[in-house]
């Protein structure tokens, strides 16, 4: 069994914090903080302290080196290329129009090398000693940077599903805008990064099978670990109807975070009268269906909204669907609002 031997473990997170994989990385880093594997997190970051996408704040109290994408994002807002900055913006596994993070399949060799060089600098800034272990989330240019710096350090790669979906779409010819000019190079790189990983962690049985088919790697190196829950944060404590209503009032009326297309947090605001939807005619709570996640097409949120509406129409049952999540300014398909 590997031992840290007083050398740090390094965790790499390519994107700035905004989705489920970032939450998984944060919970894992915090769980490891008190033990011998306490990691240094090197992560993409956007904005300053106080913003949810700021890596130092998001991963605190874990030690964090931020890969600051703010200048690249600002360059895009001014009409420039965010992939041409000294610290280029991360690529994406999703081909979305009108966003700064272009799909990786459209990034040429020069853009790729700029990504690798940026991550080499930031990994080197994170520790002056060779780490005992590298835990890298997603298959990304971080792998090439880590291999260049520390070729003998074992890598655990944590796959969260998005890269596998992209590879499956390339295989099936189902990408909306085609495979991209540099798809072959990126597929080759991702398979190489998988091959250099001592272990691949996947989050579901379906992703386990996709990893074997698409990367491909030997089954003995793929481990399925479902995403966990922090039971200190998410407990099964049952609150009284009055306490529940107090929380709904805070989230929906007093301090709402919902956002309309093209507007910021708080642009969706409800009134006290709207809260009557949460109780029946006798004042008892009705069932609440909760969606939490990014507003990405593959999550089928539109289908959930339609199904909930149809259930209410055909059964006459009272229930409320609450949609929580997304990242301001980012969605696919029809915005759930």
C-alpha positions in Angstrom: 0.0 0.0 0.0 1.2 3.5 -0.8 2.4 5.6 2.0 2.6 9.5 1.9 6.0 9.4 3.7 5.6 13.0 4.7 5.2 14.1 1.1 2.1 16.0 0.1 -0.7 14.6 -2.1 -1.7 16.9 -4.9 -5.2 17.1 -6.1 -5.8 18.8 -9.5 -9.1 20.3 -10.6 -9.1 21.7 -14.1 -12.3 23.8 -14.0 -13.3 26.7 -11.8 -15.8 25.6 -9.2 -19.3 25.5 -10.6 -20.6 21.9 -10.8 -21.1 18.6 -9.1 -17.5 17.4 -9.7 -16.2 20.4 -7.8 -18.4 19.5 -4.9 -17.1 16.0 -4.9 -13.5 17.2 -5.0 -14.2 19.6 -2.1 -15.8 17.0 0.1 -12.9 14.6 -0.6 -10.3 17.2 0.1 -11.9 18.1 3.4 -12.3 14.5 4.4 -8.5 13.9 3.8 -7.4 17.1 5.6 -6.9 15.6 9.0 -4.9 12.5 7.9 -1.6 11.7 6.3 -3.0 12.2 2.8 -3.9 15.9 3.5 -3.8 17.3 -0.1 -2.8 20.5 -1.7 -5.5 21.4 -4.2 -4.4 23.1 -7.5 -7.6 24.3 -9.1 -9.1 26.6 -11.7 -10.5 29.8 -10.2 -12.7 32.8 -11.4 -13.2 36.1 -9.7 -12.1 37.2 -6.3 -12.8 36.2 -2.7 -16.5 36.3 -2.0 -17.5 34.8 -5.4 -18.6 31.2 -5.4 -16.2 30.4 -8.3 -13.1 31.6 -6.4 -11.1 28.4 -5.7 -9.3 29.5 -2.6 -12.7 30.3 -0.9 -14.4 27.3 -2.3 -11.9 24.7 -1.2 -11.0 26.4 2.2 -9.7 25.3 4.6 -7.8 22.9 2.4 -4.5 24.4 1.1 -5.2 25.7 -2.5 -3.2 27.1 -5.4 -5.5 29.0 -7.7 -5.2 28.9 -11.5 -6.7 32.3 -12.1 -8.9 32.3 -15.2 -10.2 35.9 -14.5 -7.9 37.7 -17.0 -8.8 35.1 -19.7 -12.5 35.5 -19.0 -12.2 39.3 -19.2 -10.4 39.0 -22.5 -13.3 37.0 -23.9 -15.8 39.6 -22.6 -13.8 42.2 -24.6 -14.0 40.2 -27.8 -10.6 38.4 -27.5 -9.5 34.8 -27.3 -9.5 33.5 -23.7 -7.4 30.5 -24.9 -4.5 32.7 -25.8 -3.8 34.2 -22.4 -0.7 33.3 -20.4 -3.1 31.5 -18.1 -5.6 30.2 -20.7 -9.2 29.5 -19.8 -10.0 25.8 -19.4 -11.5 23.9 -22.2 -14.9 22.2 -22.0 -16.3 18.7 -22.7 -19.6 20.3 -23.8 -20.0 22.3 -27.0 -22.1 25.2 -26.0 -22.7 28.4 -28.0 -21.9 31.9 -26.7 -19.6 30.8 -23.8 -15.9 31.5 -23.2 -14.8 27.9 -22.5 -14.7 26.4 -26.0 -15.0 22.6 -26.4 -11.6 21.0 -26.3 -12.1 19.4 -29.7 -11.7 22.8 -31.2 -8.4 23.6 -29.5 -5.3 23.1 -31.8 -1.8 21.9 -30.7 -0.6 25.5 -29.8 -3.6 26.0 -27.5 -3.1 22.6 -26.0 0.6 23.3 -25.3 -0.3 26.6 -23.7 -2.7 24.8 -21.4 0.0 22.3 -20.4 2.6 25.0 -19.7 0.2 26.9 -17.5 -0.5 23.8 -15.4 3.2 22.9 -15.1 3.8 26.4 -13.6 0.9 26.1 -11.1 1.7 22.5 -10.1 5.3 23.6 -9.4 4.1 26.5 -7.4 2.0 24.2 -5.2 4.9 22.1 -3.7 8.7 22.2 -3.8 8.8 18.5 -3.1 7.7 15.6 -5.3 4.2 14.6 -4.2 3.4 11.1 -2.9 0.3 10.9 -5.1 -1.6 12.8 -7.7 -5.4 12.8 -7.7 -6.6 14.4 -10.9 -10.2 15.1 -11.6 -11.3 14.5 -15.2 -9.0 13.7 -18.2 -7.4 17.0 -19.0 -4.1 18.7 -19.9 -3.3 18.5 -16.1 -2.1 14.9 -16.8 0.5 16.0 -19.4 1.7 18.7 -17.0 1.9 16.3 -14.0 3.7 13.7 -16.1 6.3 16.2 -17.3 7.0 17.3 -13.7 6.7 14.1 -11.8 6.8 11.1 -14.2 7.2 8.5 -11.4 4.4 9.7 -9.2 1.3 7.5 -9.3 -1.9 9.1 -10.6 -5.5 8.4 -9.6 -7.8 9.8 -12.1 -11.4 10.6 -11.0 -13.8 10.5 -13.9 -17.1 12.4 -13.3 -18.8 11.4 -16.6 -18.7 14.4 -18.8 -15.5 13.4 -20.7 -17.0 9.9 -21.2 -20.2 11.4 -22.6 -18.1 13.5 -25.1 -16.1 10.4 -26.2 -19.3 8.4 -26.6 -20.8 11.2 -28.8 -17.7 11.2 -30.9 -17.9 7.4 -31.3 -21.6 7.5 -32.1 -21.4 10.6 -34.4 -24.0 12.4 -32.3 -22.3 15.7 -31.6 -24.6 18.5 -32.6 -21.8 20.4 -34.3 -19.7 17.5 -35.5 -16.6 16.1 -33.8 -14.4 19.2 -34.1 -11.3 19.8 -36.1 -8.9 18.3 -33.6 -11.1 15.4 -32.2 -8.6 12.7 -33.2 -5.7 14.3 -31.3 -7.8 14.8 -28.2 -9.2 11.3 -28.2 -5.6 10.0 -28.4 -4.5 12.3 -25.6 -7.3 11.2 -23.3 -6.6 7.6 -23.9 -3.0 8.2 -23.1 -3.8 10.0 -19.9 -6.1 7.1 -18.9 -3.3 4.6 -19.7 -0.8 6.5 -17.5 -3.2 6.4 -14.5 -2.7 3.8 -11.8 -6.4 3.8 -11.1 -9.5 5.3 -12.7 -12.4 6.1 -10.4 -15.8 6.2 -12.0 -19.1 7.2 -10.3 -21.5 4.6 -11.8 -21.8 1.2 -13.3 -22.7 2.9 -16.7 -19.5 5.0 -16.6 -17.5 1.9 -15.6 -18.7 0.2 -18.8 -18.0 3.3 -20.9 -14.5 3.6 -19.6 -13.8 0.0 -20.6 -15.2 0.6 -24.1 -13.9 4.1 -24.9 -10.5 4.6 -23.3 -9.9 1.5 -23.2 -8.2 0.2 -20.1 -7.9 -3.1 -18.2 -10.9 -3.7 -15.9 -8.7 -4.2 -12.9 -7.7 -0.6 -13.0 -11.2 0.8 -13.0 -12.9 1.3 -9.6 -16.5 2.4 -9.2 -17.2 4.7 -6.2 -20.5 6.4 -6.2 -20.6 10.1 -5.2 -21.1 10.3 -1.4 -22.9 12.6 0.9 -21.5 14.6 3.8 -23.8 13.4 6.5 -22.8 16.3 8.8 -24.2 18.7 6.3 -27.1 16.6 4.9 -28.9 15.0 7.8 -32.3 13.2 8.0 -33.5 15.5 10.8 -37.2 16.2 10.3 -38.2 19.8 10.9 -41.6 20.9 11.9 -43.9 22.4 9.3 -43.3 25.8 10.7 -39.5 25.4 10.5 -39.7 24.1 6.9 -41.9 27.1 5.9 -39.4 29.4 7.6 -36.6 28.0 5.4 -38.7 28.2 2.2 -39.4 31.8 3.0 -35.7 32.6 3.4 -34.7 30.8 0.2 -37.6 32.0 -2.0 -38.7 35.3 -0.6 -36.2 37.0 1.7 -32.9 36.0 0.2 -33.5 34.4 -3.2 -30.7 33.2 -5.4 -32.7 32.2 -8.5 -31.7 33.9 -11.8 -33.4 34.6 -15.1 -31.6 34.3 -18.4 -29.3 37.2 -18.8 -29.7 38.4 -15.3 -28.0 37.8 -12.0 -28.7 36.0 -8.7 -31.9 37.2 -7.1 -33.6 38.1 -10.4 -36.2 35.3 -9.6 -38.0 36.4 -6.5 -41.3 35.1 -5.0 -43.8 36.7 -2.7 -45.3 35.5 0.6 -48.5 34.7 -1.2 -46.6 32.3 -3.5 -45.6 30.2 -0.4 -49.3 29.0 -0.2 -48.4 26.5 -2.9 -46.3 24.6 -0.4 -49.4 23.7 1.8 -52.8 22.2 1.1 -56.2 23.7 2.0 -55.8 22.6 5.6 -52.3 24.1 6.0 -50.5 20.8 5.8 -47.2 20.6 3.8 -47.5 19.1 0.3 -44.8 16.9 -1.2 -41.8 18.8 -2.7 -39.8 17.4 -5.6 -36.3 18.9 -5.6 -33.9 19.1 -8.5 -30.3 20.1 -7.8 -27.7 20.5 -10.6 -26.5 22.4 -13.5 -28.9 23.2 -16.3 -27.2 20.9 -18.8 -29.2 19.1 -21.6 -28.1 15.6 -20.6 -29.6 16.1 -17.1 -33.1 16.1 -18.7 -34.4 18.9 -16.5 -36.9 19.9 -19.1 -38.3 16.4 -19.1 -38.7 16.5 -15.3 -40.6 19.8 -15.5 -42.9 18.3 -18.1 -43.4 15.1 -16.2 -44.2 16.9 -13.0 -46.7 19.1 -14.8 -48.4 16.1 -16.4 -48.5 14.2 -13.1 -50.4 17.1 -11.4 -52.7 17.5 -14.4 -53.7 13.8 -14.6 -53.8 12.9 -10.9 -54.9 16.2 -9.3 -52.3 15.7 -6.6 -50.8 18.8 -5.1 -47.0 19.0 -5.1 -44.3 21.5 -5.8 -41.2 21.2 -8.0 -38.2 23.3 -6.8 -35.3 23.7 -9.2 -32.0 24.7 -7.4 -28.6 25.1 -9.0 -27.3 26.0 -12.4 -24.5 28.6 -12.7 -25.6 32.2 -13.6 -25.4 32.8 -17.3 -24.9 29.1 -18.2 -27.6 26.7 -19.5 -28.4 24.4 -22.4 -31.7 24.1 -24.2 -34.7 26.0 -22.8 -33.9 27.8 -19.5 -36.0 26.1 -16.7 -37.4 29.5 -15.6 
